[in-house]
């Protein structure tokens, strides 16, 4: 709900990963309090803007051109920074 996802391979059968183009708009909501977890691993490459990821008890800020890769079993959330939207490529394994 907080993020806009465009699924990039929804028609591909027997997928082992899910690629998405994701847009996160700036928000006053504290994303760290809305962490979710799911099976698999997650790779995110920032295309535009900057983003803070809250993964478990860690907090990591990434900027355009940066990437982050983590085990998505850990509760995580993300928040656009500097009052600007953030766009990134997300690849999630099953």
C-alpha positions as a Markdown table, in Angstrom:
| # | Residue | x | y | z |
|---|---|---|---|---|
| 1 | Unk | 0.0 | 0.0 | 0.0 |
| 2 | Unk | 2.8 | 2.4 | 0.8 |
| 3 | Unk | 4.7 | 1.6 | -2.4 |
| 4 | Unk | 3.8 | 1.5 | -6.0 |
| 5 | Unk | 4.9 | -1.8 | -7.6 |
| 6 | Unk | 5.2 | -2.5 | -11.4 |
| 7 | Unk | 5.7 | -6.2 | -11.8 |
| 8 | Unk | 8.2 | -6.8 | -14.7 |
| 9 | Unk | 7.7 | -10.5 | -15.3 |
| 10 | Unk | 4.2 | -11.3 | -14.2 |
| 11 | Unk | 3.6 | -13.6 | -17.2 |
| 12 | Unk | 6.8 | -15.6 | -16.9 |
| 13 | Unk | 6.0 | -19.2 | -15.7 |
| 14 | Unk | 8.0 | -21.1 | -13.0 |
| 15 | Unk | 9.8 | -18.0 | -11.7 |
| 16 | Unk | 12.5 | -18.3 | -9.1 |
| 17 | Unk | 12.6 | -14.5 | -8.6 |
| 18 | Unk | 10.2 | -11.6 | -9.0 |
| 19 | Unk | 11.5 | -8.4 | -10.6 |
| 20 | Unk | 9.7 | -5.1 | -9.8 |
| 21 | Unk | 10.0 | -1.4 | -10.6 |
| 22 | Unk | 9.1 | 0.3 | -7.3 |
| 23 | Unk | 8.3 | 3.9 | -6.6 |
| 24 | Unk | 8.2 | 5.2 | -3.0 |
| 25 | Unk | 6.8 | 8.7 | -2.4 |
| 26 | Unk | 8.0 | 10.8 | 0.6 |
| 27 | Unk | 5.8 | 10.3 | 3.6 |
| 28 | Unk | 5.5 | 11.6 | 7.2 |
| 29 | Unk | 4.8 | 8.0 | 8.4 |
| 30 | Unk | 7.6 | 6.4 | 10.4 |
| 31 | Unk | 8.4 | 3.4 | 8.1 |
| 32 | Unk | 10.4 | 1.7 | 10.8 |
| 33 | Unk | 7.2 | 0.9 | 12.7 |
| 34 | Unk | 5.7 | -0.9 | 9.7 |
| 35 | Unk | 8.2 | -3.6 | 8.9 |
| 36 | Unk | 7.1 | -6.7 | 7.1 |
| 37 | Unk | 9.0 | -10.0 | 6.3 |
| 38 | Unk | 8.6 | -12.6 | 3.6 |
| 39 | Unk | 10.4 | -15.7 | 2.4 |
| 40 | Unk | 13.5 | -15.3 | 0.2 |
| 41 | Unk | 16.1 | -12.7 | -0.4 |
| 42 | Unk | 15.8 | -9.2 | -1.8 |
| 43 | Unk | 18.1 | -7.1 | -4.0 |
| 44 | Unk | 17.3 | -3.4 | -4.6 |
| 45 | Unk | 19.2 | -1.1 | -7.0 |
| 46 | Unk | 18.4 | 2.7 | -6.6 |
| 47 | Unk | 17.6 | 4.4 | -9.9 |
| 48 | Unk | 16.5 | 7.8 | -8.6 |
| 49 | Unk | 16.5 | 9.5 | -5.2 |
| 50 | Unk | 17.6 | 8.1 | -1.9 |
| 51 | Unk | 16.0 | 5.6 | 0.5 |
| 52 | Unk | 16.5 | 4.5 | 4.1 |
| 53 | Unk | 16.0 | 0.8 | 4.7 |
| 54 | Unk | 15.1 | -0.5 | 8.1 |
| 55 | Unk | 16.2 | -4.2 | 8.3 |
| 56 | Unk | 15.8 | -5.8 | 11.7 |
| 57 | Unk | 17.5 | -3.4 | 14.0 |
| 58 | Unk | 19.7 | -1.9 | 11.3 |
| 59 | Unk | 19.2 | 1.3 | 9.4 |
| 60 | Unk | 20.9 | 1.8 | 6.0 |
| 61 | Unk | 20.6 | 4.8 | 3.7 |
| 62 | Unk | 21.3 | 4.3 | 0.0 |
| 63 | Unk | 21.4 | 6.8 | -2.9 |
| 64 | Unk | 21.1 | 6.7 | -6.7 |
| 65 | Unk | 23.5 | 4.1 | -8.1 |
| 66 | Unk | 23.7 | 2.2 | -4.8 |
| 67 | Unk | 22.4 | -1.4 | -4.2 |
| 68 | Unk | 21.4 | -3.3 | -1.1 |
| 69 | Unk | 20.9 | -7.1 | -0.8 |
| 70 | Unk | 19.4 | -8.8 | 2.3 |
| 71 | Unk | 17.6 | -11.8 | 3.6 |
| 72 | Unk | 13.9 | -10.8 | 3.5 |
| 73 | Unk | 13.0 | -13.1 | 6.4 |
| 74 | Unk | 14.2 | -10.2 | 8.6 |
| 75 | Unk | 11.4 | -7.6 | 9.2 |
| 76 | Unk | 12.1 | -4.6 | 6.9 |
| 77 | Unk | 10.6 | -1.4 | 5.6 |
| 78 | Unk | 11.8 | 1.5 | 3.5 |
| 79 | Unk | 11.3 | 5.3 | 3.4 |
| 80 | Unk | 12.1 | 7.8 | 0.7 |
| 81 | Unk | 14.5 | 10.6 | 1.9 |
| 82 | Unk | 15.0 | 14.3 | 1.4 |
| 83 | Unk | 11.3 | 14.9 | 0.6 |
| 84 | Unk | 11.7 | 13.3 | -2.8 |
| 85 | Unk | 10.4 | 10.1 | -4.4 |
| 86 | Unk | 12.7 | 7.2 | -4.8 |
| 87 | Unk | 12.5 | 4.7 | -7.7 |
| 88 | Unk | 14.4 | 1.4 | -7.7 |
| 89 | Unk | 14.6 | -2.0 | -9.2 |
| 90 | Unk | 13.7 | -4.8 | -6.7 |
| 91 | Unk | 14.4 | -8.4 | -7.3 |
| 92 | Unk | 12.9 | -10.8 | -4.8 |
| 93 | Unk | 13.6 | -14.5 | -4.7 |
| 94 | Unk | 11.1 | -17.1 | -3.8 |
